């Protein structure tokens, strides 16, 4: 499926559901990879994961990464696992910086999420303040937004730090964004594409909208407890509602 292909399960938000959810929103916290872009569209996450494994093998540190994590081929999960087992170590600092470099390489071949820019501009036109709260590096997020001419819409960008336990589902980056915007959680909305985004929003007391662009994401959200009325298969549905409010 493409990122704008509707999920085949019929139960996602109706236009009325979205209007009720969006009407009180004054602040929107965006995840980067998914709702704004496909960061690894041209430089795949599995390829980065393989490079991470090779790097650890070359440094004779492959024992840092259990086989189950290697097989997932998810560089963020790999880094988080190493961070949990070896917190506050030079190796974690080195690996986090390495992954940031890989994400910066991926920016050049990232693919825009369909209608993301439309939604960003529509919300900004309505006076809604925007921020990014992501498990990617803030440097990579800022680089992508600048490359697309969208950085002016996002004065607040919060990403992964060397304290890896603060990655979502921890609400740390969301709380930083709320504080920076002097926002009440009830007036904000978290727009994410993963259960970890939902869990972070729920912990922070922020309403949530899930970008569920394919059937596996719909099912993952349902397993996490996200209501169908809080999921959209395409950001065009959000854009349509925002245009009707203009």
C-alpha positions in Angstrom: 0.0 0.0 0.0 1.0 3.6 -0.5 0.9 6.0 2.5 -2.3 7.5 1.1 -4.1 4.2 0.5 -7.1 3.9 2.8 -7.1 0.9 5.2 -9.6 -1.7 4.2 -11.2 -2.0 7.6 -14.2 0.4 7.5 -14.0 1.7 11.1 -12.0 4.9 11.1 -13.1 8.5 11.9 -16.0 10.1 10.2 -16.1 13.7 9.3 -18.3 14.4 12.3 -15.8 12.6 14.6 -13.0 14.7 13.2 -14.9 18.0 13.6 -15.6 17.2 17.2 -12.0 16.3 17.9 -10.4 19.1 15.9 -12.7 22.0 16.8 -11.2 22.7 20.3 -7.6 22.2 19.2 -5.2 25.1 19.6 -1.9 23.2 19.6 -0.8 20.2 17.5 2.1 18.0 18.3 3.3 16.0 15.3 5.3 12.9 15.1 7.8 13.2 12.3 8.2 9.8 10.6 4.8 8.9 9.4 2.5 11.9 9.7 4.9 14.4 8.2 7.2 12.2 6.0 8.4 8.7 5.4 11.9 9.5 6.6 13.4 6.2 5.5 11.6 6.0 2.1 14.9 6.0 0.2 17.3 4.9 2.9 15.5 2.1 4.6 15.4 1.5 8.3 16.3 -2.2 7.8 19.4 -1.1 5.9 20.4 1.2 8.8 19.7 -1.7 11.2 22.0 -3.9 9.2 24.7 -1.3 9.3 24.3 -1.0 13.0 24.8 -4.7 13.4 27.9 -4.6 11.2 29.3 -1.8 13.2 28.9 -3.6 16.5 30.3 -6.7 14.9 33.4 -4.8 13.7 33.9 -3.4 17.2 33.5 -6.8 18.7 30.4 -5.6 20.7 27.7 -7.7 19.0 26.8 -9.1 22.5 25.2 -5.7 23.2 22.4 -6.7 20.8 20.4 -9.9 21.4 19.4 -11.9 18.3 15.7 -11.1 18.7 16.4 -7.4 18.4 18.7 -7.9 15.4 16.0 -9.8 13.6 13.5 -6.9 14.1 15.7 -4.7 11.9 14.4 -1.6 13.7 17.3 0.7 14.5 15.3 2.7 17.1 14.3 -0.4 19.0 17.9 -1.7 18.8 19.2 1.6 20.2 16.5 1.7 22.9 17.3 -1.9 24.0 21.0 -1.2 24.3 20.2 2.0 26.2 18.0 0.1 28.7 20.7 -2.5 29.3 23.6 -0.1 29.3 22.4 3.3 30.4 24.7 6.3 30.6 27.6 4.6 28.9 30.0 5.9 26.2 28.8 3.2 23.8 25.2 4.5 24.0 26.3 8.1 23.4 28.3 6.9 20.4 25.5 4.8 19.0 22.9 7.6 19.4 25.2 10.0 17.5 25.7 7.4 14.8 22.0 6.9 14.4 21.5 10.7 14.2 24.0 10.7 11.3 22.1 8.0 9.5 18.8 9.9 10.0 20.4 13.0 8.6 21.5 11.0 5.5 17.9 9.7 5.1 16.5 13.3 5.0 17.6 13.8 1.4 15.5 10.8 0.2 12.6 11.2 2.6 9.1 11.2 1.0 6.5 13.7 1.9 3.4 12.2 3.5 0.4 13.0 1.2 -1.5 16.1 2.3 0.8 16.7 5.3 1.9 20.1 4.1 -1.8 21.0 3.3 -2.8 20.2 6.9 0.2 22.0 8.3 -0.6 25.2 6.4 -4.3 24.9 7.1 -3.8 24.6 10.8 -1.3 27.4 10.9 -3.8 29.6 8.9 -6.3 29.0 11.7 -3.8 30.2 14.3 -3.0 26.8 15.7 0.5 26.4 17.1 2.5 23.4 15.9 5.4 21.4 17.4 7.2 18.2 16.6 7.6 15.5 19.2 9.6 12.6 17.7 11.8 9.7 18.6 14.0 10.7 15.7 16.8 13.2 16.2 15.6 16.7 16.5 18.5 17.6 14.1 17.0 15.3 11.5 13.5 16.7 12.0 14.8 20.2 11.7 16.8 19.4 8.6 13.8 17.8 6.9 11.4 20.7 7.7 14.0 23.3 6.5 14.5 21.4 3.3 10.8 21.5 2.6 10.4 25.1 3.7 8.2 24.1 6.6 10.5 25.1 9.5 8.8 28.4 10.0 5.6 26.5 11.1 7.5 24.6 13.7 9.3 26.8 16.2 9.4 23.9 18.7 11.1 20.6 17.7 11.8 18.0 20.4 13.4 14.7 19.5 15.5 11.8 20.9 18.2 12.6 23.5 21.0 10.5 24.9 18.6 9.6 27.7 17.0 6.9 25.7 14.5 6.0 28.3 12.8 9.3 27.5 11.8 8.2 24.0 8.1 7.6 23.5 6.1 6.0 25.0 7.5 8.2 27.7 5.7 11.6 27.3 8.9 13.6 27.8 9.1 15.2 24.3 5.3 16.0 24.4 5.6 17.7 27.8 8.5 19.8 26.6 6.4 21.0 23.7 3.4 21.8 25.9 5.6 23.7 28.2 7.2 25.7 25.4 3.8 26.6 23.9 2.3 27.3 27.4 -0.5 24.9 26.3 -3.1 23.0 28.3 -3.2 19.3 27.4 -6.9 19.5 26.8 -6.4 22.1 24.0 -3.7 20.1 22.3 -3.7 17.1 19.9 -1.0 14.5 19.3 -0.9 13.3 15.7 1.1 10.1 15.5 1.3 6.8 13.6 2.3 4.3 16.3 0.9 3.0 19.6 3.9 4.5 21.3 2.6 8.0 20.2 -0.8 7.1 21.6 0.6 5.9 24.9 2.7 9.0 25.3 -0.3 11.2 24.6 -2.5 9.3 27.0 0.1 9.7 29.8 0.3 13.4 29.1 -3.4 13.8 29.0 -3.4 14.9 25.3 -6.2 13.9 22.9 -4.8 11.7 20.1 -5.4 11.2 16.4 -3.8 8.2 14.8 -2.6 8.3 11.2 -3.4 4.7 10.2 -2.4 4.6 6.5 -2.5 0.8 6.2 -4.2 -2.2 7.7 -1.4 -3.2 10.1 -1.4 0.3 11.6 -5.1 0.1 12.1 -4.8 -3.2 13.8 -1.9 -2.0 16.0 -3.9 1.0 17.1 -6.9 -1.2 17.9 -4.8 -3.5 20.0 -3.4 -0.5 21.9 -7.0 0.7 22.6 -7.4 3.5 20.1 -11.0 4.1 19.1 -11.9 4.0 15.4 -13.2 7.6 15.8 -9.6 8.6 16.5 -7.9 7.1 13.4 -7.7 8.4 9.8 -6.4 6.5 6.8 -5.4 9.7 5.0 -4.5 13.2 6.1 -6.8 14.5 3.3 -9.7 13.8 5.7 -8.2 16.1 8.2 -7.5 18.7 5.5 -11.1 18.6 4.4 -12.4 19.3 7.9 -9.9 22.1 8.4 -10.9 23.7 5.0 -14.5 23.7 6.2 -13.5 25.6 9.3 -11.6 28.3 7.4 
